Amino acid sequence: YGEFTPQGFKRYSGMWKGPPPGAIGKRDITVAMGTFTEQLKKPTVVIKGGVGPSVDEMQKVVDDGKGWVWVAADMTPGGLAIGTYTSVPFGKRPLLVAKQGAVD
């Protein structure tokens, strides 16, 4: 986990809670899920989507106004990338869809 800033995501660099201490464990997951839920309610880093498949980047929109938030994966040259969308992520692999007002 970490924090979302206007420059992007800053990964947590402190001591993980574990168990075992210093490694990612159960206690870290609860903190990470809280951050994830906050991010779904008010996304700070949103990727363009919507309109339809195989559409020029200039025609895509950040928010289609329907109130849904998507978490989807996409294969990139650097590996699998996961992003947050507020419009339909055509051509991506959806992992989670929720109404922005009812994320809990």
C-alpha positions in Angstrom: 0.0 0.0 0.0 0.9 3.7 0.0 -0.7 7.0 -0.7 -2.1 8.7 -3.7 -0.7 12.2 -4.5 -1.4 14.5 -7.5 1.9 13.2 -8.9 0.7 9.6 -8.7 1.0 6.7 -6.3 3.8 6.7 -3.7 4.6 3.2 -2.4 4.9 2.7 1.4 8.5 2.5 2.3 8.3 1.9 6.1 8.4 -1.2 8.1 5.6 -3.7 7.2 3.5 -4.9 10.1 3.4 -8.6 9.2 3.3 -11.2 10.6 6.3 -11.7 10.5 7.4 -8.1 11.2 9.1 -6.6 8.2 7.1 -8.7 5.7 3.7 -8.0 4.2 1.0 -9.8 6.2 -2.6 -9.7 7.6 -2.2 -6.4 9.3 -1.0 -4.7 6.1 -3.9 -6.0 4.1 -6.5 -4.2 6.3 -4.7 -0.9 5.9 -4.4 -1.5 2.2 -8.1 -2.3 1.8 -9.0 0.9 3.6 -6.8 2.9 1.1 -8.3 1.0 -1.8 -11.9 1.8 -0.7 -11.1 5.5 -0.3 -9.6 5.5 -3.8 -12.7 3.9 -5.3 -14.9 6.5 -3.6 -12.9 9.5 -4.8 -10.4 8.4 -7.5 -7.3 10.6 -7.8 -5.6 8.7 -10.6 -8.1 7.9 -13.4 -7.4 6.6 -16.8 -9.4 7.5 -19.9 -11.9 4.9 -21.3 -15.4 4.7 -22.7 -16.8 5.4 -26.1 -16.0 2.0 -27.6 -13.3 -0.4 -28.6 -10.5 0.7 -31.1 -11.2 4.4 -30.7 -8.6 7.2 -31.0 -7.2 8.4 -27.6 -8.6 11.9 -28.3 -12.2 10.5 -28.3 -11.9 8.7 -25.0 -13.3 10.3 -21.8 -12.2 10.3 -18.2 -15.7 10.2 -16.8 -18.8 9.1 -18.6 -21.1 10.5 -15.9 -22.8 7.2 -15.1 -21.4 6.9 -11.6 -19.6 3.6 -11.9 -16.0 3.0 -11.0 -14.0 0.3 -12.6 -10.7 -1.4 -11.7 -9.3 -3.1 -14.8 -6.0 -4.7 -15.9 -4.2 -4.2 -19.2 -1.1 -6.0 -20.6 1.7 -3.5 -21.3 5.3 -4.1 -22.4 6.3 -3.7 -18.7 3.8 -6.4 -17.5 0.3 -6.3 -16.2 -0.9 -2.8 -15.3 -4.0 -2.2 -13.1 -5.9 1.1 -13.3 -9.0 2.9 -12.1 -11.6 4.1 -14.6 -14.8 6.1 -14.3 -15.9 5.1 -17.8 -16.2 1.7 -19.4 -12.6 0.3 -20.0 -13.2 -1.2 -23.4 -10.4 -3.7 -24.4 -9.2 -4.1 -20.8 -9.7 -6.9 -18.3 -12.3 -5.7 -15.7 -11.6 -6.9 -12.1 -14.1 -4.9 -10.1 -17.1 -2.7 -10.8 -19.0 -0.7 -8.2 -21.2 2.4 -7.9 -19.1 5.2 -6.7 -21.5 6.1 -3.9 -21.9 2.6 -2.7 -18.4 1.2 -2.6 -18.6 -0.2 1.0 
